[in-house]
Amino acid sequence: MSAPEPDLDAERTSRTRVPNRWGEGQQLRQEILDAAGRLLQQANSPDEISLRGIAREAGITAGAVYSHFKDKADLMWTLLDSVYATLAETMRAAQQAAPAEDAWAGLRAAVDTYCRLATDAPHQYDLLFRIGPGLPPPEGLPHHPMDRLLDAWRTAVTPYLVATGRDPDRSELAAKLLWSGLHGQLGLWRNVSQAAGAADLDEARDALLVALFGRS
């Protein structure tokens, strides 16, 4: 009788990860989220990955995942919230780096930051819109992760509306129209990027800004 095959997953876990010291639980939690993000960039939907697969990617046991997340949906929503939060903060930082007296420059900086993510980091951009539709409604979160990014758009739009004497109460509508318009353009461009170059995308973005705000 031949000897049983070794448990390669168990060997990989023991080889690739040194256990966290006391008080390093948050580090392990982030490592789990990072592992899930890497796998999602290679998958077409959350259904294609499992908690066991995430655990293997992180170099831990599946039981360790359950010590930080109730189930896969909890982990996925936490990851999605983190991705939205990171993009929102990046957009705000770009807006704040623009001259304080130039509200349009701040708005354009936020727009350009969002568009760069979609064109330069398409897999990360996909995470924003590919995870949520395949998951049950979020539980335990004080808000939908998408609200983080919508708030960043409102923050970008409102100063320009105020500076140009427009009604700031319309900032939410303007933010939604801007976001949905950019997302639609980026989605179409990615499908026809072989025939349409970056200049075409820039032209479409400028046309949208003119339609919404009267300038580009």
N, C-alpha and C positions, 0 to 999 in steps of 0.2 A: 504494500500500500504506500502510495507516494505521500510525502509530507504535505500538510495543508499549506495553501498559499498564504503569504504574509498579508496582513491588513495594511495596504499601502496608504490608505487615508489616515489611519492611526499613526503610521510612521511619519507621514508628512506633517501631521499636527505636532508631534513631539519634536520634530526637527526644526520646524520653521517658526515657532513662536515661544518666547520665554514668558512664563506667567507674569502678570502684572504684580507689582508689590502692593501692599496694603495702601488703599487710598487712590489707586490708579484705575478705578472702575470706569471713570469717564473716558479715559484713553482707550480702553477696550471697546466701549460703546461706539466711539468714533471709528475705530478700526473695523468694526462690523458694518457700519454705514458705508465706509469707504469700499469695503469688499462688495457690498450689494451694488454700489454705484458702478464699479468696474464690470460686474457681470451684466448689469442692465444695459451697458453700452454695447454689449455684444449680442444681446437678446432682442427679439421683436416685441416681447410683452413680459410683464411680471410672471405670467403663467409658466414661462420657460425656465424659471429658476426656482430653487427651493431653499428653505432654511438650512438644510443639510449642505447644499452646494455653497451657500454663503459662508457657512461655518468652515468648510474646507478651504475656501478662498482666503478666509481670515486666519487660517491655521489654528482653529480652536474646535472644541466639540460642539455639537448641536445644542447640548444642554446649556452651554455658556451663553448662547444667543437668547434663550428663554429667560435668563436672569436679567436681561436688559429690555426685552421686547415681548409683549404678550403673544403676538403671532406675526405672521408675515405681513399682514395688512398694516399692523402697528409700525413695523419696521419701515415699510414702503412709504407710509405717510410721513413718518419722521424724516426720512431721506428727502422726500419731495419738499417738505417744509424747509429743510436746510438749503437745498438748491435754490429755491425761490428767494430765501433770505440773503444768500450770498450775492445773487444777481442784483437784488434790490439795493443792497448796501454799496455795490460797485457803481450802480447808476447814481446813487446819491453822492458818492465821493466824487464822481466825474462832474456832476452839476456844481458841487461846492468848490471845485477847483477852478471853475470859470470865474471871470471877474464879477464881483458881487453886484456891480451896477448894470450888468448886461444880462438881463433875464433870458433873452433869446439864446445867448451863448450857453447858458446853463441848460436850457431845454434841449438844444442841439447836442450837447455833450451827453446827456442821458440817452437820447435817441441813438447816437452813434455807438455808445457802449452796448446797448441792447442788440443792435444790428451786427456788431463785431462778434458777439457771442454766437449768433446764428451762423455766420459765415466762416468764422475761424475755429469754432469748437462745436461743430454740428451734433456730435454725440451728446455733449452736455446739454445743448439746447433741446434735443429730443427728450431728455429726461423730464423737462418741464411739462410736456404735453402727452407723453406716452405712458407714464406710470398711472396717473389718476384715473383715466377712463376704464382701466382694467381692475380697479379696486372697489370694494364696498365703501359706502360713505365713511368719512373719517370719524373716529370716536376719540374723545379725550383731548382733542385739540381745541383751543379757545377760538379758532378761526379756520377758515379754509386756507391752505397754503397760498393759493392764488391771490388772496387779499394782500399779502406782503408786497407783491409786485404792483398791484393796482395802486397801493398807497404810494409807491415810488413814482409811478406815473403822475398821480395827483400832485405830489410834491414838485415834480418837474414842470407841470403845466401851470399851476396856480400863480407863481410869481409873474409869468409872462402875461397872463390875463389881467392881473392887477396893474402891471406896468403899462399896459396898452388901454386901460380904462374899460375893460370888459368885465362882465359879471363873473366874479370868482365862484359863485354858486354853480356855474356851469362847468367847473373843473372836472367833476366826475365824469360827465358825459364826454367832454373833450378828451380826457384820459382814456376812456374806453374806446372811443373812435380811433384815437391814435394807435393804441396798442393793437386793436383788432386789425386795423389797416396794415400796419407794419408786419404783423404775423402772417396775414394773407399774402402780402407781397413776397415775403421771405419763403413761404411755403411754395408758391408758384415758381419763384426763381430757382429754387433747388431742384424742382422737377424738370426745368428747361434750361439749366445752367450750361448745357452743352451748346445751346443755340444763342443764349443770352449771356452777355458778359457782365462784369461788375458795373460797368458804366450804365447799363440798362437798369440795374437795381438802384443805383444812385439816382437816376432820372425819375424812377417811379417813386422813390422816397421823397424827393424834392416836390414832386407834383402833389403828393399827399399832404405835405406840410403847407403848401400854398393853398390847397383846398380848405384845410382846417384853420390855418392861422394867417393866411395872406402873405406869407413870405417863406423863403427857404434859405 
